[in-house]
Amino acid sequence: MSSSGAGHSGAIALAQRHDRRAHPHPEWVAALTGASGPEVARALRDIDRHVAEETEIHQRLHDGGRSFYAQIRSPLDLYAIARLARPDAVVETGVSSGISSAHFLMALQDSRRGRLFSIDLPTRQRGPKLGARESPVSLPPGRSTGWAVPDRLRRRWDLRIGPSQTLLPGAATDAGTIGVFLHDSLHTPRHLAFELATIAPRLAPGAVVMADNTTWTGRAFDRFAESLGAPVVRCGRSDLVGLRVPTDGPPATGRRRTGRLRTTR
């Protein structure tokens, strides 16, 4: 399976024109979902229909002073994962402009099932332009969390503003059975470990669990993977990693399973 956008003329090509990092990683998607190569290819073809949504997302980003995907480097993969997993609930921590949220919501809309539960504790840009030392996930003046998400995608969205430590337990309970989880909030080992422990009892067999910026979170994700007996799969050369919750019985104990799958640009 190729990780490039060759052969795509719709939303994928549009996304890559705006942000060269936004190329799909089909091998990573397959490893996390258990889908075959043709199934992943079909999921990626599905997103190619969303030219109008991608166009609006990038216009909103441009109007807010962002010319790239500010929060997540693999939004097309998130769409494909949610499309293939067909979850009853997706839970994410960290929203910012809402790039990950928008792509999850497109997948839920196409599958005609599931809800997205998002938690965000926003930071705000100090001036009219993003400062050199400011994070690109800061909200521009006049914008609120999820400002790049088109209105027509919001029907399946439960957005909660506040600290994950306070809101995640309730969101996990309300979500019921979680089929996809993404950590992209406070990147410390302790915080990631808290989030993973909180959602663990709610994870469906075969659920996909992902964490971004794991360079900053030590071995928190690896330890969680070890507790499940699941290999960690890295998205290309990035520090975005994921695992698939085992479907064949209780978690393994007393042994370590590791795995790396790298995809190239």
HELIX and SHEET records of a PDB file:
HELIX    1   1 ALA A   11  HIS A   18  1                                   8    
HELIX    2   2 PRO A   26  THR A   33  1                                   8    
HELIX    3   3 GLY A   37  ILE A   47  1                                  11    
HELIX    4   4 VAL A   51  ASP A   63  1                                  13    
HELIX    5   5 PRO A   75  ALA A   85  1                                  11    
HELIX    6   6 ILE A   99  SER A  111  1                                  13    
HELIX    7   7 ASP A  151  ARG A  156  5                                   6    
HELIX    8   8 SER A  164  ALA A  175  1                                  12    
HELIX    9   9 PRO A  189  ILE A  199  1                                  11    
HELIX   10  10 ALA A  200  ARG A  202  5                                   3    
HELIX   11  11 THR A  214  TRP A  216  5                                   3    
HELIX   12  12 ALA A  220  LEU A  228  1                                   9    
SHEET    1   A 7 TRP A 157  ILE A 161  0                                        
SHEET    2   A 7 ARG A 115  ASP A 120  1                                        
SHEET    3   A 7 ALA A  89  THR A  93  1                                        
SHEET    4   A 7 ILE A 178  HIS A 183  1                                        
SHEET    5   A 7 LEU A 203  ALA A 211  1                                        
SHEET    6   A 7 VAL A 241  ARG A 244 -1                                        
SHEET    7   A 7 VAL A 233  ARG A 234 -1                                        
END                                                                             
